[in-house]
């Protein structure tokens, strides 16, 4: 039996029932902090929890940097190039894959059809405003906390312990999450449309590094 607060959230996110297609294609823009704040525009393709995020970043309208983040079949990677040629960033391996899996779990907020029990997600409710989803995103199995409006089920925040760099070349679990500032209906789904995200979410050390607005969301197979 799915707890009532969970039903409220899923019914709000999927008011017409679960869509037939399991993926989504999002277009977004915003800014990202990598030392300085850089503006970006990006397209993100989801197939279940697997994703590819392709972004152009820079200062203002000048965006010479190209970044691709991927997570699929339990493996993650990041590739960055300047002016299409000079590689300035490459990350892969176990730590990158574990971090990417945590991101995939958090970003299930944009593909709520992956949060159904038929997709292998186990739900529990802490209260009318806090629900927890345990999901398989190999090599991780995180508990993802969804804070929702107790009346409507609208999403307010998403958080989890995500594998990341804790400093001095060491990795471990770090509180990670984001605040949803607005939502919008895109076809069959009601999705977060403006978000702020960062490490150490919910602690005094929280410092957002990513702000984005979703401009479109289309279902894909």
C-alpha positions in Angstrom: 0.0 0.0 0.0 1.5 3.4 -1.0 1.2 5.9 1.8 -1.3 8.7 1.2 1.3 11.5 1.1 3.2 9.6 -1.6 0.0 9.2 -3.6 -0.7 12.9 -3.2 2.8 13.8 -4.7 2.6 11.3 -7.6 -1.0 12.4 -8.4 0.2 16.0 -8.5 3.2 15.2 -10.7 1.2 12.9 -13.0 -2.4 14.3 -12.9 -3.4 12.2 -15.9 -1.8 9.0 -14.7 1.7 7.6 -15.6 2.7 8.6 -19.1 3.3 5.8 -21.7 6.8 7.0 -22.5 9.5 6.4 -19.9 11.9 9.3 -20.9 12.0 13.0 -21.2 13.9 15.7 -23.1 14.4 18.9 -21.1 15.7 22.3 -22.3 17.0 24.6 -19.6 19.1 27.7 -18.9 20.7 29.3 -15.9 24.0 29.7 -14.2 26.6 27.4 -12.7 29.4 28.2 -10.2 32.8 26.7 -11.2 34.9 29.3 -9.4 33.1 32.2 -11.1 29.4 32.0 -12.0 29.0 31.1 -15.7 25.7 31.3 -17.6 24.6 28.2 -19.5 22.0 26.7 -21.7 21.5 22.9 -21.8 19.5 20.0 -23.1 19.1 16.9 -20.9 17.8 13.6 -22.2 16.5 11.0 -19.7 15.8 7.3 -20.4 14.5 6.1 -17.1 17.2 7.2 -14.7 19.9 7.3 -17.3 20.7 10.7 -18.6 22.9 12.8 -20.9 23.3 16.6 -20.1 24.8 18.7 -22.9 25.6 22.3 -22.0 27.1 25.4 -23.4 28.6 27.7 -20.8 30.4 31.0 -20.7 30.0 34.7 -19.8 26.8 36.3 -21.0 26.0 35.2 -24.6 29.6 34.2 -25.2 29.6 30.4 -24.4 32.7 28.7 -25.8 32.7 25.8 -23.2 30.9 22.6 -24.0 30.2 20.1 -21.2 28.6 16.6 -21.4 27.6 14.7 -18.3 26.5 11.1 -18.7 25.1 8.4 -16.5 24.0 5.0 -18.1 24.2 1.4 -17.1 25.8 2.2 -13.7 28.6 4.3 -15.2 29.1 8.1 -15.2 31.4 10.5 -16.9 32.0 14.2 -17.5 33.7 15.7 -20.5 34.5 19.4 -21.1 36.0 21.1 -24.2 36.7 24.7 -25.0 36.0 26.0 -28.6 35.1 22.4 -29.5 38.7 21.3 -29.4 40.7 21.8 -26.2 39.7 19.3 -23.5 39.8 21.0 -20.1 37.8 18.4 -18.1 37.5 14.7 -18.0 36.2 12.5 -15.2 35.3 8.9 -15.1 35.7 5.9 -12.9 34.1 4.6 -9.7 33.9 7.9 -7.8 32.4 9.7 -10.8 29.9 6.9 -11.4 28.8 6.9 -7.8 28.3 10.7 -7.8 26.4 10.5 -11.1 24.1 7.8 -9.7 23.2 10.2 -6.9 22.5 12.9 -9.3 20.3 10.6 -11.3 18.3 9.7 -8.2 17.8 13.4 -7.3 16.8 14.3 -10.9 14.1 11.7 -10.9 11.9 14.7 -10.0 11.9 15.4 -13.7 10.9 11.9 -14.7 8.3 11.0 -12.0 7.3 7.9 -13.9 10.6 6.4 -12.7 9.3 6.8 -9.1 6.5 4.3 -9.3 6.6 1.0 -7.4 6.5 -0.8 -10.7 9.9 0.8 -11.4 11.3 -0.8 -8.2 11.0 2.2 -5.9 10.2 1.6 -2.2 8.3 4.5 -0.5 7.7 5.5 3.0 6.2 8.6 4.6 7.7 10.4 7.5 4.9 12.9 7.7 2.3 14.6 5.5 5.1 16.8 4.1 8.1 14.4 4.0 8.3 11.2 1.9 11.3 9.0 1.2 12.0 7.0 -2.0 14.6 4.2 -1.9 15.7 3.5 -5.5 18.2 1.4 -7.4 20.6 3.6 -9.4 23.7 1.3 -9.6 26.1 1.4 -8.0 24.1 3.3 -5.4 20.8 2.7 -3.6 20.0 6.0 -2.0 17.1 7.2 0.2 15.8 10.4 -1.5 13.8 12.8 0.6 11.0 14.7 -1.1 9.5 17.6 0.9 6.0 18.3 -0.4 3.2 20.7 0.2 1.0 18.8 2.7 -2.2 20.0 0.9 -1.4 19.8 -2.8 1.5 17.4 -3.0 3.6 20.0 -4.9 7.3 19.4 -4.6 9.3 21.8 -2.4 12.7 20.2 -2.1 14.7 17.1 -2.9 17.7 15.8 -0.9 19.9 12.8 -0.3 23.3 11.7 0.8 25.3 11.8 -2.4 28.8 10.5 -3.0 31.2 13.4 -3.6 34.6 15.0 -2.9 34.9 15.9 0.8 38.3 17.4 0.3 42.0 16.4 0.4 41.4 13.9 -2.4 38.9 12.0 -0.3 35.4 10.9 -1.2 32.4 10.2 1.0 28.7 10.9 1.4 27.7 14.6 1.5 24.2 16.1 2.1 23.1 17.2 -1.4 19.8 18.7 -2.6 17.8 21.4 -4.2 14.9 23.8 -3.6 12.1 24.0 -6.0 11.0 27.7 -6.5 8.3 27.1 -9.2 6.6 24.4 -11.1 4.9 24.2 -14.5 2.7 21.8 -16.4 4.5 20.3 -19.4 2.1 18.1 -21.3 1.1 15.2 -19.0 3.4 16.1 -16.2 3.7 18.8 -13.6 7.5 19.4 -13.1 9.9 21.6 -11.2 10.5 24.6 -13.5 13.0 26.7 -11.4 15.5 25.1 -9.0 18.6 25.9 -6.9 21.0 23.1 -6.1 24.1 22.6 -4.0 26.2 20.4 -1.7 25.8 20.3 2.1 22.1 21.0 1.6 20.3 21.6 4.9 23.5 22.4 6.8 25.3 25.7 7.7 27.8 24.8 5.0 25.2 24.8 2.2 26.3 26.9 -0.8 24.3 26.6 -4.1 26.3 26.1 -7.3 23.6 25.5 -9.8 20.5 27.6 -10.7 18.3 26.6 -13.6 14.9 27.3 -15.2 13.3 24.6 -17.3 12.0 26.0 -20.7 10.5 22.9 -22.2 10.0 19.2 -21.4 9.0 16.6 -24.0 8.2 12.9 -23.5 10.5 10.5 -25.3 10.5 6.7 -25.4 
